[in-house]
Amino acid sequence: MGGADTTPPAPPDAQARRAVAPVICYPADTLPAPDLAGYAAARDGARRTAAVTVPPRDARALRVPAGHFLSILCPEGAQVGDLNLFNAADLSERFYSGKTRALHGTHVSTGARLWSCFPHLRPMATITHDSLAWYGTDPHGGRVHDVIGTRCDPYTAHLLGGVEYHHCCHSNLTRALSAETGLPLHEAENHVHDVLNVFMCTGFTPEGRYFMKASPARAGDRLEMLAEIDLLAVLSACPGGDCGAEHSSDTAPCHPLTLEVFAPEAGHPAGWAVPPRSAYRGGHGA
């Protein structure tokens, strides 16, 4: 037996209220545009200097010097990856998915920048190549590479299903960060943050519910970015595989991912420099 409908009646001017035009919260046209042509020229002929395979349902870390390129590759088949980025010298400066979303939209592709948290607020990386840029927006409203979702985690899995699951992306990232830095697990966990969902196809239903669907990625697809600062990249190969059915799963078909670093043979892109931290002086009106 359902409960009583508690929705209040619409006011007489409901239609007029709904018809108010939207305004972009953070117009980004004043942001300095990255020199994508210069970045592409620097990437041509770049040599691979480091690589690591991220096993299915696990995570690995890789350090990327400023001015080098980080590549995330699907070597075998469709596979979603959850990416954390840190300042390699200061874990307190880390990727800020919410501000990246506010500046560039719910999904990112070539030309978008991945921003760091307060009080730094500077580009950590710039996306320079996306083999899935052709995908656009599908009939369900799905797009690829989202900065919406938080990462699959053991706490939500326990809340919704009462299960103890240890190979979700949050736990994978925690183990990998601990292994790379030597931090105890409980300290490493405090640094794990909301992610860039690489290769993940997501959107919202008309009712506003977050959805995922099978990734369009295939073997050979890759996402590349220029490291604007010295980075520590940590990537989890999601236990949901292509995330077409579920995410925290020991049964979904999963594939490895590859992290690679490429060094420009001719040096850094012409005119490029490490971006400064935010110039806000931090008074906060006090």
N, C-alpha and C positions, 0 to 999 in steps of 0.2 A: 504494500500500500504506500503510495507516494505521499510526500508531505504537501502542505498547502503552498501555492505559488506566492512567493514573497516579493516578486518583481513589482516595483511601483509603477503606476500608470505613466505613460509618456506625457510630458507637459505640452501645452498647445504649440510651443515654438520648437519642438523636438527636431523637426526637419531642418529648420534654419540653423540650429546648433550643430547638427551633423554636417551641414554644408560649408562650414567655415573652412577656408583654404588652409592647408598645412604649410608649415614653415620649416625649412631645414635647420636643425638645432645648431650644427657647427659647420657653416659654409667653409669649405676647405680650399677655396680658390686663392687665398692669400698665402697658403703654404708654399715654400720653395719647391718647385718641381724637380724630381730627380732627373739627371742626365742619362736617360735610358740608352740613347745612342752611344754615349761614352762608355757606359757600363757594358753594353754589348760588344764594343770594340775591345775592351779589356778582357772580356770572357773568351773572345776568339783566340785560340792557341794556348789557352791557360792549361797548365799541367796539374794533374791530380797529385796531391801531396799527402792525403790521408783518406781513409775509408773505414767504415765499420758496418757489419751486417747486424741488423736488429732482428732477432729471432721472433717468430710469432708468439704472441702473448707474453712479451718481455720488452725491455727497453735498454737502450745504450746511450752513452754520452760521447760527444766529440767536440773538441775545441776548434774554433774558427778565428784566425787572426783578422783584424780589421782590414778591409780592402780585399779580402779573399771571398770566394763564392762558396756557399753551402748548397749542395744539391740533395734532394730527397727523391729517391728512385723506387718505383715498383719493379723489381727485377723479374718477378714470376707471374703475378696476377693481381687482381683488384684487392687492395688492402688499405684500410684507413690508418692514419698515424696521428697521434696526439703529441704536439710539439710544445716544449717549454724552452724559453730562451733566457739566459742570464748574462749580465756583465761578467766576463770570466774572472775579473779581479774583485768583484763585489756582488755577492749574491743578493744583496738588498735591492739592486737595480735589476728588475726582471720585466718580462713582457706583460703589457697591460692590454688584455683583450678588449675590455670595455671601452677604453678610449680609442683603440684602433677601430672598433666597430662604429663609434660615434663619428670618427673622422672619415672613414672610408666605406662604411656600410657593413652589412651582416656577413658578407662573403668577400674575400680578397683575391686579387689576381695581379697580373703584371702592372707595375707602377705603384701599387699600394705599399705603404710602409708599415712596419711593425714597431709600435711605440713602446717606450718603457714607462714604468710607474712613476708616481710622484715621489720625491720632488725633482726627479731627473727630466722626465717627459721629453725624450728625444728619440729620433729614429734609431732602432737597434739594427734593423735590416730593411732592405728594399727588395721587393719581389721583381726579378728581372726576366724570368721565363716561366711560363705555365702551359704545359702541353694540353691542358684541359680547358684553355680559355675559350675554345669553340663551343663549350657546352651551354653557356649563357643561362637562361631561365627556362626550365622545362614546363610542361603543361600543369604540373602540380605546384608550381612556384618554387621548385627545388633548384638550388645552386650549389657550387662546389667550393671547398676550402672555407669552412665557416669559423667565425669568431663569436659564435652564439653559445654553443654547448660548453659545459664546464669540464668534462672528462668523466668517463665511467669510474665509479668509486665503490669501495666496500661498504661505506656507511649507508648510501642510498640502496644498495643491493640488500643490505640487512633490513633496512626500514621497510622496503616494499615486499621482500620475499622471505625474510628471516634466515638468509643463507650467509655462510662465511666464504667469501670468494676473494682470493689473494692475487689474482693475475689480471685484475682490471687496470686501466691506464694509470689511475692515481697511485696504486701500489707499485706498478712497474716503474713509474717515474721516480718514486721514492727510493726504491732499491738501487736504481741506476745512479741517481744523484749521490746517494750514500757511498756507493762503490767508487765513484769518481773523485769525491771530495774527502772521503774518510769521516764524514759526519756520521754520528749515530743515526739510526733510522728515525727516531722521534724528532731529531733536529732537522734532518733532511726533509721530512714530511712538511715541516713548517714553511719551507721554501717552495714547495710544489704549488703551482698556480694554474689558473684557467688558461686554456690552451688555444693554439691554432689547430683546428681539426683538418689536417692535410688529407686531401682526396675524399673527404666525407661529403655526401650530398644531403642537404638538409633544407628545411623551410618551415613555414607555419601554415596550419590549416586555417580555413576561414574563421574558426572559433578561437584562433590564437594559440593552438597547441603546437609545440615543437615536434617536428617529425624528421625521420631519417629514411632514406631509401638506398637501394644498392648503388654503390659507387660506380661511376662510369669509367674509372681508371682501368687500364689494362697493362700487361707487361710492357715496359719501356716508357710508361708515362713518368714525368718528373716535374717537380716544382723547384725552382732555383731562386736564390736571393743573395744579394751582396751584403756581407757583414759590415755594418757601418761603424761598429765598435768591436773590440775583442769579445767574442761570444763563447759561452758554453751552451751548446745545444744538447737537449735531452729529448729523445724520441721514443714513444711507445708504439709498438705494432698492436693495434687494438684487438682484444680477444673476440670482437664481433666480426672480424674479417672485413668484408665489404659493407658491413652494417646494414644489410638488406633485410634482416629479420630481428636480430637482438645484438647487444654489445657484450655484456659480461657472460661469456659462454665458453664452455670447453668443447662444444660440438660444432660450432660454425667453422667452415673452411677458412683457414688463415694462411697468409703468405708472409715471408720476410720483407723487410724494407732495407734500403741501403742509404747510409749517410756518407757523402763524399765532400771533400774540400778541394777546391781548385785555386791555384795561385796564378795571377796574371803574369805572363812571361815578361811583359814590358813594364811591369810595375803597376801601381795603383791607377785607376781611371784618371784621365787628365783633369786637373782642377779639383779633384776630390780631396776632402779632409774629414777627419773624424768630427761628427757634429757635436757642438757644445751642449752642455746640460741647460735646462731651462734658465732663462735670465731673471725669472721672478725672484725678488729679493727675500721673500718668505716672511714678511711682517704680519700678514693675516689680520691687519687692522688693529692689532693690540697696541 
